[in-house]
Amino acid sequence: MVNIPVICLIFVLLVFPFYWRLTRLGQNLWLIATSLALYGWIDWRFPCLLLFSALVSFSCGNKIAAASSPKQRKAWLLGALSINLGLLGYLKYVNFFVGSFVALTNSVGWHVSAASVHVLLPVGISFFTFQSLTYPLDLYLGRAKERVPFITFITYVTFLPKLFAGPIARAGEFSEALSHKRQFRIEDLQEGCTRFLTGYFKKIIIADNLAAYLVNPVIADPNSYSTGAVWAAMFGYAVQVYADFSGYSSMAIGSAKVLGLTIPENFNFPFLAVNFSDFWRRWHITMSTFFRDYVYFPLGGSRKGRARASINVIATMVVCGLWHGAAWTFVTFGLIHGLYLAMNQWTKHISDFKGRYRQLRVILSWSCTQVLICLSMVPFFSVSLAAAVVYLRALFGSPGSLSIPSQTAALFCFLAFFFDHFYGWLLAHRPGFEKRYITVQATAYASIIILSYLFTPDKPNPFIYFQF
Amino acid sequence: MDNPGVRRKAPLLFRAICIWLALELAIAFIGPLCIPKSQYLSWYLGSKTLMATRKFLVGNAVLVPDKVAGWRNKPNVAIRNWVTDAQGCRFAHQQLGLAKKPMRIMMLGSSMVNGGTGVRNDQTISAYLEDDQVEVLNFGTMMYSMDQCLLRYRAELYKYGARELIVGIESGPTDGLKNLYVPFRMRDEANMPYLKPRFEFSGGSLKLVPVDPELQLTGVPQCRELLEFLGKHDDFYPHFSDYCRTGFSPLAASCQFLTYKALSLSGYFLPEKGRNDLLLALMDQMVKEARKHGAGVVFVMLPVQADLDRRGVHRFLPDVYARTLRTIRARNFVVVDGRRALLSSNEPASQLLSEDGIHYRPAANKVIANALRTIVKTRYLKETEGP
């Protein structure tokens, strides 16, 4: 199992001491060398695929920038997309499509058999493919005007902290930061350390403990647990995914910050969302904006009427679901969220929270949104659609009677999660809060260090988003 | 950190570090003054170990309490590969003494001798050693050290009238001899929270520190008297007292971890003199006890993965196995070099050792048995032929 907190920490510790004495080019080369070495440590073939994907995107991007006619630009974009997505599709989805085809033919009476293809699936392939594609896409769509120097582009693609599971930074934004020599700033060190620590706490304490003491046992056998435990595990999974992924993102953002680089935020307290659009503005922000900018808008967005907008959003979310993994469960997850968002578009006029009973309507909308989002997690965590149906049935009357494996641990995790979001609420509703109560915050961080040590589970859970 | 710039520019980082260090100090120095030792012991052991203690005391484990040696194999157990007879012996024969073979051998030692749970009874060293002439009683018991072998033999096993004793020695054989309470030496060994006796060696004589596991372990972790007793006699008690100070905060724990690593590494390089004195005295005593009952003793050194495969970091560390073997041979004990036997079999390490790198696969047991057969039979022939 790849231990990402440790790899990120090793990365920072290796880069940090020499980094500040180097020139801009030296800093970038040093980042590339360290990133590739550590990525290659997992499997030596991974950096080869990463560099191949980066070189294709870089070359096609530059050709787009240099092309004189729209036809040529389109041809180079299609080249970049087909090679990168073809590679991603082959490595990640070949077994899914072959399996689905076989199932379909068998169901209509044609008996076809096909062996699974054993392919090497590099860690984070979906993330680095999308990141490198932002370069030709932005140049084609006119979002970026200038070419990026080769070394800067390779530094951007290979930058280790965001390599495994994002955030999906855009080539233009991140390359801008890489085009200057980074200077050491104690403020960056402070922000980086606190972000890393918060991320570590979320991942190791909240996500892993929830997985060990609540989610994993119940999901494995929902029919043995009481209905209450099944509901608790479903909510627990939503919290676990959030803590797991936002924890990883925080660690990536913190590691980059220590080195004077800024990676875009990926989460903004999603469980404070009051509707589904709001949720996707807060959850996996870099991915949702990626799909919005490169799938939803090119499909026409909401410019062609409400009905077409609904079809577009559903199609975008199905693609987004498929991006998560090659399984019908993820397609279903995407479809559900597409329907949620379409519903949101149609009910916009009644959910603008203006007029009477505003607070009550906000609370009602918030609770419905959160419950429906948690319900959509059922196909997301289930191994198959049949397993999802079993779980959904258990939610509405489980035959089992077992209670939550460790109520204290689960309660502690939910409490920690509550404080995390309460902090988010304070940041949103009490401007300047983060600059006050420094000692209280410092005590919280010091306690996090001790608690993270004391309550690290024996067997850490792998990052959920690694499989994507 | 004392730079006013840091304090001003990164107040959160500065204060967080100060508070963290203050918490570390409070946990290390104020905690042990306020929290009872029994509470620390409860945290140190954890729920799994406490449950294993209860199982052991009520006789639900594969080992049962024993006043002589701390624990012994439970008789008539059959759990997958692990099968014992009415004597608690891991047998290959159908019934003790039934075959009326001319020579009876007894094997003593740890799970490396009895084969562990990874092999069947008929795949143990003792099973491979048995033939038409030889009957082997395998009394190897999980985690037994030389002192326990001696005590069991002295108290009861001599009664089986074995002509030859084969006693297994592991390559790091002295730690267990200085330990009374297993969790203090091996905290991760949650399934074996047992208490054993030990010998203290001073002025050239051995002094027994006896235990009564049933009495002393009852009530763990509420056991002030046991902790006082262990504080006096267990060389690994400092692991527990260090845990009370440094087990709850990351910085202190990291420092402690590094200290232990440095100490364990220094053990390789410090002068050898006196290190194996206790082991040698016990071996000497074992030979005397056996001779008293008309038996001879063959010791067998049993290597683990690190002894067999001396690549990587092991290349740069002194060869403890060879050093121990040299010391034992210098005292004229009859000792079989298990490592030489295994290496000369030309079998790959993966075929010899199980995944834990300690216990042997059937192929290794066969090799060791062959090496033992030669020496045991030669000695037997010499004895039967007379002067």
HADDOCK unambig.tbl for C-alpha pairs under 7 A between the chains (distance, minus, plus):
assign (segid A and resid 186 and name CA) (segid B and resid 6 and name CA) 6.97 0.50 0.50
assign (segid A and resid 186 and name CA) (segid B and resid 9 and name CA) 6.82 0.50 0.50
assign (segid A and resid 186 and name CA) (segid B and resid 10 and name CA) 6.32 0.50 0.50
assign (segid A and resid 187 and name CA) (segid B and resid 9 and name CA) 6.26 0.50 0.50
assign (segid A and resid 187 and name CA) (segid B and resid 10 and name CA) 5.54 0.50 0.50
assign (segid A and resid 190 and name CA) (segid B and resid 10 and name CA) 6.00 0.50 0.50
assign (segid A and resid 190 and name CA) (segid B and resid 13 and name CA) 5.34 0.50 0.50
assign (segid A and resid 438 and name CA) (segid B and resid 12 and name CA) 5.89 0.50 0.50
assign (segid A and resid 439 and name CA) (segid B and resid 15 and name CA) 6.68 0.50 0.50
assign (segid A and resid 442 and name CA) (segid B and resid 12 and name CA) 5.57 0.50 0.50
assign (segid A and resid 442 and name CA) (segid B and resid 15 and name CA) 5.67 0.50 0.50
assign (segid A and resid 442 and name CA) (segid B and resid 16 and name CA) 4.15 0.50 0.50
assign (segid A and resid 443 and name CA) (segid B and resid 16 and name CA) 6.09 0.50 0.50
assign (segid A and resid 443 and name CA) (segid B and resid 19 and name CA) 6.28 0.50 0.50
assign (segid A and resid 445 and name CA) (segid B and resid 16 and name CA) 6.10 0.50 0.50
assign (segid A and resid 446 and name CA) (segid B and resid 16 and name CA) 5.34 0.50 0.50
assign (segid A and resid 446 and name CA) (segid B and resid 17 and name CA) 6.91 0.50 0.50
assign (segid A and resid 446 and name CA) (segid B and resid 19 and name CA) 6.11 0.50 0.50
assign (segid A and resid 446 and name CA) (segid B and resid 20 and name CA) 4.62 0.50 0.50
assign (segid A and resid 450 and name CA) (segid B and resid 249 and name CA) 5.54 0.50 0.50
assign (segid A and resid 450 and name CA) (segid B and resid 250 and name CA) 6.53 0.50 0.50
assign (segid A and resid 453 and name CA) (segid B and resid 249 and name CA) 6.64 0.50 0.50
assign (segid A and resid 453 and name CA) (segid B and resid 250 and name CA) 5.82 0.50 0.50
assign (segid A and resid 454 and name CA) (segid B and resid 248 and name CA) 6.34 0.50 0.50
